[in-house]
Amino acid sequence: MSTETLTPVQEAFIALVDHCTGCPDCKATPALPDKTPECPKAESLYRAWFILWRKETRR
């Protein structure tokens, strides 16, 4: 176990990954390869991560 603390950006990314790996709406459907999965929760988590990431990279 690590004693490393995560940055807010890392925490937001982990929350996004955790959601997308378990959400049936986020998974691609092989029968419909051109259809992009749509999940409002994933979009919200992505936007939150992206905003934090941009702030951190512009320091």
PyRosetta script that sets phi, psi and omega in degrees:
from pyrosetta import init, pose_from_sequence

init()
pose = pose_from_sequence("MSTETLTPVQEAFIALVDHCTGCPDCKATPALPDKTPECPKAESLYRAWFILWRKETRR")
pose.set_psi(1, 138.6)
pose.set_omega(1, -177.3)
pose.set_phi(2, -97.0)
pose.set_psi(2, 146.4)
pose.set_omega(2, 176.4)
pose.set_phi(3, -96.8)
pose.set_psi(3, 5.0)
pose.set_omega(3, 179.8)
pose.set_phi(4, -65.6)
pose.set_psi(4, 135.1)
pose.set_omega(4, 175.7)
pose.set_phi(5, -93.3)
pose.set_psi(5, 145.6)
pose.set_omega(5, -178.5)
pose.set_phi(6, -90.1)
pose.set_psi(6, 146.2)
pose.set_omega(6, 174.4)
pose.set_phi(7, -76.0)
pose.set_psi(7, 162.6)
pose.set_omega(7, 176.2)
pose.set_phi(8, -57.7)
pose.set_psi(8, -34.4)
pose.set_omega(8, 179.2)
pose.set_phi(9, -65.3)
pose.set_psi(9, -44.5)
pose.set_omega(9, 179.0)
pose.set_phi(10, -64.4)
pose.set_psi(10, -41.5)
pose.set_omega(10, 178.7)
pose.set_phi(11, -63.0)
pose.set_psi(11, -41.3)
pose.set_omega(11, 179.8)
pose.set_phi(12, -66.1)
pose.set_psi(12, -39.4)
pose.set_omega(12, 179.4)
pose.set_phi(13, -66.4)
pose.set_psi(13, -41.9)
pose.set_omega(13, 177.9)
pose.set_phi(14, -63.2)
pose.set_psi(14, -39.5)
pose.set_omega(14, 177.3)
pose.set_phi(15, -62.4)
pose.set_psi(15, -40.4)
pose.set_omega(15, 178.1)
pose.set_phi(16, -64.5)
pose.set_psi(16, -46.9)
pose.set_omega(16, -179.8)
pose.set_phi(17, -63.7)
pose.set_psi(17, -45.2)
pose.set_omega(17, 179.3)
pose.set_phi(18, -58.5)
pose.set_psi(18, -42.7)
pose.set_omega(18, 179.9)
pose.set_phi(19, -65.4)
pose.set_psi(19, -49.3)
pose.set_omega(19, -173.1)
pose.set_phi(20, -68.0)
pose.set_psi(20, -29.2)
pose.set_omega(20, 179.8)
pose.set_phi(21, -76.8)
pose.set_psi(21, -19.9)
pose.set_omega(21, -179.0)
pose.set_phi(22, -109.2)
pose.set_psi(22, -7.2)
pose.set_omega(22, -175.7)
pose.set_phi(23, -91.8)
pose.set_psi(23, 123.5)
pose.set_omega(23, 178.8)
pose.set_phi(24, -65.9)
pose.set_psi(24, -25.9)
pose.set_omega(24, 178.9)
pose.set_phi(25, -74.5)
pose.set_psi(25, -20.0)
pose.set_omega(25, -178.3)
pose.set_phi(26, -87.7)
pose.set_psi(26, -17.7)
pose.set_omega(26, -176.1)
pose.set_phi(27, -80.4)
pose.set_psi(27, 141.4)
pose.set_omega(27, 178.1)
pose.set_phi(28, -70.7)
pose.set_psi(28, 148.5)
pose.set_omega(28, 177.9)
pose.set_phi(29, -105.2)
pose.set_psi(29, 115.8)
pose.set_omega(29, -179.2)
pose.set_phi(30, -58.2)
pose.set_psi(30, -30.4)
pose.set_omega(30, -179.6)
pose.set_phi(31, -69.1)
pose.set_psi(31, -24.7)
pose.set_omega(31, -179.8)
pose.set_phi(32, -126.4)
pose.set_psi(32, 72.4)
pose.set_omega(32, -173.4)
pose.set_phi(33, -64.6)
pose.set_psi(33, -25.0)
pose.set_omega(33, -178.3)
pose.set_phi(34, -86.8)
pose.set_psi(34, -12.8)
pose.set_omega(34, -178.8)
pose.set_phi(35, -79.4)
pose.set_psi(35, 126.0)
pose.set_omega(35, 177.0)
pose.set_phi(36, -84.8)
pose.set_psi(36, 126.5)
pose.set_omega(36, 178.3)
pose.set_phi(37, -60.7)
pose.set_psi(37, 140.3)
pose.set_omega(37, 179.7)
pose.set_phi(38, -121.2)
pose.set_psi(38, 124.5)
pose.set_omega(38, 178.2)
pose.set_phi(39, -145.1)
pose.set_psi(39, 113.7)
pose.set_omega(39, -178.9)
pose.set_phi(40, -59.3)
pose.set_psi(40, -36.1)
pose.set_omega(40, 179.6)
pose.set_phi(41, -65.0)
pose.set_psi(41, -43.4)
pose.set_omega(41, 179.2)
pose.set_phi(42, -64.8)
pose.set_psi(42, -40.5)
pose.set_omega(42, 178.3)
pose.set_phi(43, -62.4)
pose.set_psi(43, -40.8)
pose.set_omega(43, 178.7)
pose.set_phi(44, -65.3)
pose.set_psi(44, -44.9)
pose.set_omega(44, 178.3)
pose.set_phi(45, -64.5)
pose.set_psi(45, -38.6)
pose.set_omega(45, 178.4)
pose.set_phi(46, -63.8)
pose.set_psi(46, -46.2)
pose.set_omega(46, 179.8)
pose.set_phi(47, -60.5)
pose.set_psi(47, -41.6)
pose.set_omega(47, 179.1)
pose.set_phi(48, -63.0)
pose.set_psi(48, -44.6)
pose.set_omega(48, 178.3)
pose.set_phi(49, -63.1)
pose.set_psi(49, -45.5)
pose.set_omega(49, -175.9)
pose.set_phi(50, -61.9)
pose.set_psi(50, -41.9)
pose.set_omega(50, 178.5)
pose.set_phi(51, -61.7)
pose.set_psi(51, -45.7)
pose.set_omega(51, 178.3)
pose.set_phi(52, -64.5)
pose.set_psi(52, -41.0)
pose.set_omega(52, -179.9)
pose.set_phi(53, -62.4)
pose.set_psi(53, -44.5)
pose.set_omega(53, 179.4)
pose.set_phi(54, -62.3)
pose.set_psi(54, -41.6)
pose.set_omega(54, 179.0)
pose.set_phi(55, -63.5)
pose.set_psi(55, -40.6)
pose.set_omega(55, -178.2)
pose.set_phi(56, -70.7)
pose.set_psi(56, -36.9)
pose.set_omega(56, -177.3)
pose.set_phi(57, -79.4)
pose.set_psi(57, -15.7)
pose.set_omega(57, -179.9)
pose.set_phi(58, -93.9)
pose.set_psi(58, 8.1)
pose.set_omega(58, -180.0)
pose.set_phi(59, -70.0)
pose.dump_pdb("model.pdb")
